[in-house]
Amino acid sequence: MKKRDYKLFIKDIVDAMEHIEEFAGDMALDELESDEKTSSAVIRKFEVIGEAVKHIPNKVKEEHKDIQWKSMAGMRDRLIHAYFGIDYKLVWAAIKTEIPKLKPKLKKLLSSLEQEKK
């Protein structure tokens, strides 16, 4: 089986971030906490982000240290292992502050990688 191109994992991250913003971007913290369907979808997308980050080659991560790779993977781990409750303040803060900072950097990286391919 052919190994999946790491650029597709970067695209997965960007897509997941866009879905998170679409699902919960306009919500207040208390709305996110009380909406089981939306919070479950958002948490799942954070899990996708964390898993995808683990497939990005270390060389790419080293070349793009302005992107917080480790914190994206760490968020997934914190959510997956929070068996008895989710820290919604952490999730909400990531939606409101981290995604708006990271998504443009990832889009720029993806665009430059696609240009290199041509």
SEDOTI-713790 format. One record per residue: residue in one letter; x, y, z of N, C-alpha, C, O, CB in turn. Coordinates in pm, whole numbers, plus 50000, padded with zeros to 5 digits. Glycine has a CB too. Layout:
N
pake, nxx, nyy, nzz, caxx, cayy, cazz, cxx, cyy, czz, oxx, oyy, ozz, cbxx, cbyy, cbzz
A, X, Y, Z, X, Y, Z, X, Y, Z, X, Y, Z, X, Y, Z .
...
***
This chain:
118
pake, nxx, nyy, nzz, caxx, cayy, cazz, cxx, cyy, czz, oxx, oyy, ozz, cbxx, cbyy, cbzz
M, 50084, 49882, 50000, 50000, 50000, 50000, 50089, 50125, 50000, 50185, 50134, 50077, 49904, 50000, 50122 .
K, 50056, 50218, 49914, 50135, 50340, 49901, 50113, 50431, 50022, 50001, 50449, 50069, 50100, 50414, 49771 .
K, 50223, 50488, 50070, 50216, 50581, 50182, 50150, 50711, 50137, 50179, 50763, 50029, 50358, 50608, 50240 .
R, 50064, 50763, 50221, 49991, 50887, 50189, 50086, 51007, 50195, 50166, 51018, 50288, 49872, 50907, 50287 .
D, 50076, 51094, 50097, 50159, 51214, 50091, 50130, 51304, 50211, 50014, 51330, 50243, 50134, 51291, 49958 .
Y, 50234, 51350, 50277, 50216, 51431, 50398, 50141, 51562, 50372, 50080, 51618, 50462, 50351, 51461, 50459 .
K, 50147, 51610, 50247, 50073, 51733, 50214, 49923, 51713, 50234, 49851, 51807, 50268, 50102, 51777, 50069 .
L, 49876, 51592, 50212, 49734, 51562, 50233, 49698, 51572, 50382, 49586, 51609, 50416, 49700, 51422, 50180 .
F, 49793, 51538, 50467, 49768, 51552, 50611, 49760, 51700, 50651, 49680, 51737, 50737, 49880, 51481, 50692 .
I, 49842, 51782, 50588, 49833, 51927, 50614, 49697, 51978, 50568, 49634, 52060, 50635, 49948, 52005, 50543 .
K, 49652, 51931, 50453, 49519, 51969, 50404, 49411, 51921, 50500, 49314, 51993, 50526, 49494, 51911, 50262 .
D, 49426, 51801, 50554, 49330, 51750, 50653, 49322, 51844, 50774, 49213, 51869, 50826, 49371, 51609, 50699 .
I, 49437, 51895, 50817, 49441, 51985, 50933, 49364, 52113, 50901, 49281, 52158, 50979, 49587, 52018, 50972 .
V, 49394, 52171, 50786, 49326, 52296, 50745, 49175, 52272, 50733, 49095, 52352, 50781, 49383, 52349, 50611 .
D, 49137, 52163, 50669, 48994, 52131, 50654, 48926, 52115, 50789, 48816, 52165, 50810, 48976, 52003, 50571 .
A, 48992, 52046, 50881, 48934, 52026, 51015, 48918, 52159, 51087, 48818, 52182, 51154, 49023, 51931, 51098 .
M, 49017, 52247, 51073, 49007, 52379, 51136, 48890, 52458, 51078, 48817, 52525, 51151, 49138, 52458, 51116 .
E, 48873, 52449, 50948, 48761, 52519, 50884, 48627, 52464, 50932, 48532, 52540, 50953, 48771, 52509, 50732 .
H, 48620, 52333, 50948, 48496, 52274, 51000, 48470, 52318, 51144, 48357, 52349, 51180, 48504, 52120, 50993 .
I, 48574, 52321, 51225, 48558, 52366, 51364, 48503, 52508, 51367, 48410, 52538, 51441, 48693, 52359, 51440 .
E, 48562, 52595, 51286, 48513, 52734, 51281, 48368, 52740, 51233, 48288, 52817, 51285, 48603, 52819, 51188 .
E, 48337, 52659, 51134, 48200, 52655, 51081, 48102, 52605, 51189, 47994, 52661, 51206, 48193, 52564, 50956 .
F, 48141, 52500, 51260, 48053, 52441, 51361, 48035, 52530, 51483, 47924, 52543, 51535, 48108, 52307, 51404 .
A, 48145, 52591, 51530, 48140, 52655, 51662, 48197, 52796, 51667, 48205, 52855, 51774, 48214, 52572, 51760 .
G, 48235, 52850, 51554, 48300, 52981, 51552, 48221, 53094, 51614, 48279, 53186, 51672, 48330, 53016, 51414 .
D, 48090, 53088, 51604, 48006, 53195, 51658, 47949, 53163, 51796, 47872, 53242, 51851, 47893, 53224, 51563 .
M, 47985, 53049, 51850, 47928, 53007, 51978, 48003, 53066, 52097, 48123, 53092, 52090, 47928, 52855, 51989 .
A, 47931, 53087, 52203, 47992, 53123, 52331, 48030, 52993, 52402, 47982, 52885, 52366, 47895, 53211, 52420 .
L, 48115, 53004, 52501, 48162, 52886, 52574, 48045, 52805, 52629, 48043, 52683, 52613, 48254, 52928, 52688 .
D, 47950, 52869, 52694, 47838, 52796, 52754, 47752, 52726, 52648, 47696, 52619, 52673, 47751, 52890, 52837 .
E, 47742, 52786, 52530, 47667, 52722, 52421, 47739, 52596, 52374, 47676, 52493, 52349, 47648, 52820, 52303 .
L, 47871, 52604, 52361, 47949, 52489, 52318, 47935, 52375, 52419, 47916, 52259, 52382, 48097, 52527, 52301 .
E, 47945, 52409, 52547, 47934, 52307, 52652, 47798, 52238, 52652, 47789, 52118, 52678, 47958, 52369, 52788 .
S, 47693, 52312, 52624, 47559, 52256, 52634, 47510, 52189, 52505, 47408, 52120, 52506, 47462, 52364, 52673 .
D, 47581, 52209, 52395, 47541, 52151, 52266, 47624, 52025, 52241, 47734, 52031, 52186, 47559, 52255, 52150 .
E, 47569, 51912, 52281, 47640, 51784, 52272, 47682, 51750, 52129, 47793, 51703, 52105, 47552, 51672, 52328 .
K, 47593, 51774, 52035, 47622, 51738, 51896, 47739, 51820, 51842, 47831, 51766, 51782, 47497, 51758, 51808 .
T, 47734, 51951, 51863, 47840, 52038, 51813, 47971, 52011, 51885, 48076, 52002, 51821, 47801, 52185, 51828 .
S, 47965, 51999, 52017, 48090, 51977, 52091, 48154, 51845, 52052, 48277, 51836, 52043, 48064, 51981, 52242 .
S, 48074, 51742, 52028, 48129, 51613, 51985, 48195, 51624, 51848, 48301, 51567, 51825, 48019, 51506, 51982 .
A, 48132, 51697, 51757, 48189, 51716, 51624, 48320, 51795, 51630, 48417, 51761, 51562, 48089, 51787, 51532 .
V, 48322, 51899, 51712, 48442, 51982, 51728, 48556, 51899, 51787, 48669, 51905, 51739, 48412, 52105, 51817 .
I, 48525, 51824, 51891, 48628, 51742, 51955, 48683, 51639, 51857, 48803, 51615, 51854, 48571, 51671, 52080 .
R, 48597, 51580, 51777, 48642, 51485, 51676, 48737, 51552, 51576, 48837, 51492, 51537, 48521, 51423, 51602 .
K, 48706, 51673, 51536, 48794, 51744, 51442, 48930, 51775, 51505, 49032, 51771, 51438, 48727, 51874, 51394 .
F, 48931, 51807, 51635, 49059, 51827, 51703, 49139, 51697, 51707, 49261, 51698, 51697, 49037, 51881, 51847 .
E, 49070, 51586, 51721, 49137, 51456, 51718, 49200, 51432, 51581, 49313, 51383, 51571, 49037, 51342, 51752 .
V, 49127, 51466, 51475, 49179, 51452, 51338, 49305, 51537, 51321, 49404, 51492, 51264, 49071, 51494, 51234 .
I, 49300, 51660, 51372, 49416, 51749, 51363, 49537, 51685, 51432, 49646, 51679, 51375, 49385, 51886, 51428 .
G, 49516, 51637, 51553, 49626, 51576, 51628, 49684, 51454, 51561, 49806, 51435, 51561, 49579, 51540, 51765 .
E, 49598, 51371, 51504, 49646, 51253, 51433, 49721, 51292, 51307, 49826, 51235, 51277, 49529, 51159, 51398 .
A, 49669, 51389, 51234, 49733, 51431, 51109, 49872, 51489, 51135, 49965, 51464, 51059, 49646, 51534, 51036 .
V, 49885, 51566, 51243, 50015, 51627, 51278, 50122, 51519, 51294, 50238, 51539, 51259, 50003, 51710, 51407 .
K, 50083, 51406, 51348, 50179, 51298, 51373, 50233, 51237, 51244, 50330, 51161, 51248, 50114, 51190, 51457 .
H, 50171, 51268, 51131, 50216, 51215, 51001, 50298, 51317, 50921, 50340, 51288, 50809, 50097, 51171, 50920 .
I, 50319, 51434, 50978, 50401, 51535, 50911, 50548, 51503, 50940, 50584, 51485, 51057, 50364, 51682, 50959 .
P, 50632, 51494, 50839, 50773, 51461, 50862, 50842, 51563, 50954, 50813, 51682, 50949, 50848, 51453, 50729 .
N, 50932, 51513, 51036, 51006, 51600, 51129, 51080, 51710, 51054, 51092, 51822, 51104, 51104, 51518, 51211 .
K, 51130, 51679, 50936, 51201, 51780, 50856, 51111, 51901, 50828, 51156, 52015, 50838, 51251, 51718, 50722 .
V, 50986, 51876, 50795, 50891, 51984, 50767, 50864, 52062, 50895, 50859, 52185, 50894, 50758, 51928, 50707 .
K, 50846, 51991, 51004, 50820, 52057, 51133, 50938, 52146, 51173, 50919, 52256, 51225, 50793, 51952, 51243 .
E, 51059, 52097, 51148, 51179, 52174, 51183, 51193, 52298, 51096, 51237, 52403, 51142, 51305, 52086, 51169 .
E, 51154, 52286, 50970, 51163, 52399, 50877, 51055, 52504, 50903, 51066, 52618, 50857, 51153, 52350, 50734 .
H, 50952, 52466, 50977, 50838, 52556, 51002, 50807, 52559, 51151, 50699, 52519, 51196, 50713, 52511, 50921 .
K, 50905, 52609, 51225, 50892, 52613, 51371, 50791, 52717, 51419, 50753, 52717, 51537, 51026, 52641, 51434 .
D, 50748, 52805, 51330, 50647, 52904, 51367, 50508, 52841, 51382, 50416, 52904, 51433, 50642, 53017, 51262 .
I, 50495, 52717, 51338, 50369, 52643, 51353, 50382, 52554, 51476, 50479, 52480, 51490, 50337, 52557, 51223 .
Q, 50285, 52562, 51563, 50289, 52491, 51692, 50244, 52345, 51674, 50136, 52307, 51718, 50200, 52562, 51796 .
W, 50328, 52265, 51610, 50296, 52126, 51581, 50270, 52048, 51710, 50173, 51972, 51720, 50410, 52061, 51503 .
K, 50358, 52068, 51806, 50349, 51990, 51930, 50220, 52020, 52006, 50158, 51929, 52061, 50470, 52019, 52019 .
S, 50179, 52145, 52009, 50057, 52179, 52082, 49933, 52124, 52010, 49835, 52089, 52075, 50045, 52331, 52099 .
M, 49937, 52116, 51877, 49824, 52057, 51804, 49812, 51908, 51836, 49702, 51858, 51858, 49841, 52077, 51651 .
A, 49924, 51839, 51838, 49921, 51696, 51872, 49882, 51677, 52018, 49809, 51584, 52053, 50058, 51631, 51844 .
G, 49931, 51766, 52104, 49901, 51757, 52246, 49754, 51778, 52277, 49700, 51716, 52369, 49982, 51858, 52322 .
M, 49688, 51864, 52201, 49545, 51887, 52221, 49468, 51758, 52198, 49379, 51724, 52275, 49493, 51999, 52126 .
R, 49503, 51687, 52095, 49439, 51559, 52066, 49457, 51463, 52182, 49362, 51398, 52225, 49496, 51496, 51937 .
D, 49578, 51456, 52234, 49606, 51365, 52345, 49526, 51402, 52469, 49473, 51315, 52538, 49755, 51364, 52378 .
R, 49517, 51532, 52498, 49440, 51576, 52616, 49292, 51542, 52600, 49227, 51503, 52697, 49457, 51727, 52639 .
L, 49240, 51556, 52480, 49098, 51527, 52458, 49070, 51377, 52461, 48971, 51333, 52521, 49052, 51585, 52325 .
I, 49154, 51300, 52398, 49135, 51155, 52391, 49142, 51093, 52530, 49068, 51000, 52562, 49240, 51090, 52299 .
H, 49231, 51144, 52613, 49252, 51083, 52744, 49171, 51148, 52855, 49190, 51118, 52973, 49398, 51089, 52780 .
A, 49080, 51237, 52818, 48993, 51302, 52918, 48865, 51220, 52930, 48757, 51265, 52890, 48961, 51451, 52878 .
Y, 48878, 51100, 52985, 48766, 51006, 52990, 48648, 51059, 53071, 48533, 51030, 53039, 48812, 50876, 53048 .
F, 48676, 51137, 53173, 48570, 51177, 53265, 48531, 51323, 53250, 48472, 51381, 53342, 48611, 51151, 53406 .
G, 48562, 51380, 53141, 48520, 51518, 53119, 48615, 51592, 53027, 48736, 51567, 53025, 48510, 51591, 53250 .
I, 48559, 51680, 52952, 48633, 51762, 52857, 48652, 51900, 52919, 48561, 51954, 52982, 48560, 51772, 52719 .
D, 48770, 51956, 52901, 48796, 52093, 52945, 48750, 52186, 52833, 48825, 52218, 52741, 48950, 52115, 52979 .
Y, 48624, 52227, 52842, 48565, 52308, 52736, 48630, 52446, 52725, 48631, 52505, 52618, 48417, 52324, 52759 .
K, 48685, 52496, 52835, 48755, 52625, 52828, 48877, 52613, 52737, 48908, 52704, 52660, 48797, 52673, 52969 .
L, 48946, 52501, 52747, 49062, 52474, 52662, 49019, 52464, 52515, 49082, 52522, 52427, 49134, 52345, 52706 .
V, 48913, 52390, 52490, 48862, 52373, 52354, 48819, 52507, 52296, 48853, 52542, 52184, 48744, 52273, 52352 .
W, 48743, 52582, 52375, 48692, 52711, 52329, 48807, 52809, 52301, 48805, 52882, 52202, 48595, 52770, 52433 .
A, 48906, 52810, 52390, 49022, 52897, 52369, 49096, 52860, 52240, 49141, 52948, 52167, 49119, 52889, 52490 .
A, 49107, 52732, 52213, 49172, 52689, 52089, 49093, 52736, 51967, 49151, 52777, 51866, 49187, 52536, 52087 .
I, 48961, 52729, 51977, 48876, 52774, 51866, 48893, 52924, 51843, 48904, 52969, 51729, 48727, 52741, 51894 .
K, 48894, 52999, 51951, 48894, 53145, 51941, 49033, 53206, 51918, 49043, 53312, 51855, 48836, 53203, 52066 .
T, 49139, 53142, 51968, 49271, 53204, 51958, 49371, 53125, 51875, 49445, 53183, 51795, 49327, 53224, 52094 .
E, 49376, 52993, 51892, 49480, 52915, 51825, 49450, 52892, 51677, 49537, 52910, 51592, 49497, 52782, 51894 .
I, 49329, 52852, 51647, 49295, 52826, 51506, 49313, 52951, 51420, 49371, 52942, 51312, 49151, 52775, 51495 .
P, 49265, 53069, 51464, 49286, 53188, 51380, 49434, 53222, 51357, 49468, 53283, 51256, 49218, 53307, 51444 .
K, 49522, 53183, 51450, 49666, 53207, 51431, 49729, 53101, 51342, 49814, 53132, 51259, 49737, 53212, 51566 .
L, 49688, 52975, 51360, 49754, 52865, 51292, 49705, 52843, 51149, 49785, 52811, 51060, 49735, 52740, 51370 .
K, 49579, 52859, 51127, 49523, 52826, 50995, 49589, 52904, 50881, 49622, 52843, 50779, 49373, 52853, 50994 .
P, 49610, 53035, 50893, 49677, 53107, 50783, 49819, 53056, 50757, 49863, 53049, 50642, 49681, 53256, 50813 .
K, 49891, 53020, 50863, 50027, 52968, 50846, 50024, 52834, 50772, 50107, 52810, 50684, 50096, 52950, 50984 .
L, 49929, 52750, 50808, 49918, 52619, 50743, 49874, 52633, 50597, 49922, 52559, 50511, 49820, 52530, 50819 .
K, 49785, 52726, 50571, 49741, 52749, 50432, 49857, 52800, 50347, 49874, 52758, 50233, 49625, 52850, 50428 .
K, 49937, 52888, 50404, 50054, 52941, 50333, 50154, 52829, 50306, 50208, 52819, 50196, 50121, 53055, 50415 .
L, 50178, 52745, 50406, 50269, 52632, 50389, 50217, 52538, 50280, 50293, 52497, 50192, 50286, 52555, 50522 .
L, 50092, 52506, 50286, 50032, 52416, 50187, 50044, 52474, 50046, 50077, 52403, 49952, 49885, 52389, 50221 .
S, 50017, 52602, 50034, 50028, 52669, 49904, 50171, 52664, 49851, 50193, 52637, 49733, 49981, 52814, 49916 .
S, 50268, 52690, 49938, 50408, 52687, 49893, 50451, 52546, 49856, 50528, 52528, 49761, 50500, 52743, 50002 .
L, 50404, 52446, 49928, 50438, 52307, 49895, 50376, 52267, 49762, 50437, 52193, 49684, 50391, 52212, 50007 .
E, 50256, 52313, 49737, 50191, 52282, 49609, 50261, 52352, 49493, 50268, 52298, 49383, 50043, 52323, 49613 .
Q, 50314, 52474, 49517, 50388, 52545, 49413, 50518, 52473, 49380, 50559, 52467, 49264, 50418, 52690, 49458 .
E, 50583, 52418, 49483, 50709, 52343, 49462, 50686, 52222, 49373, 50772, 52184, 49294, 50768, 52298, 49596 .
K, 50569, 52163, 49386, 50535, 52042, 49312, 50524, 52069, 49162, 50546, 51979, 49081, 50404, 51983, 49363 .
K, 50490, 52193, 49126, 50467, 52227, 48984, 50595, 52250, 48908, 50591, 52280, 48789, 50381, 52349, 48973 .
***
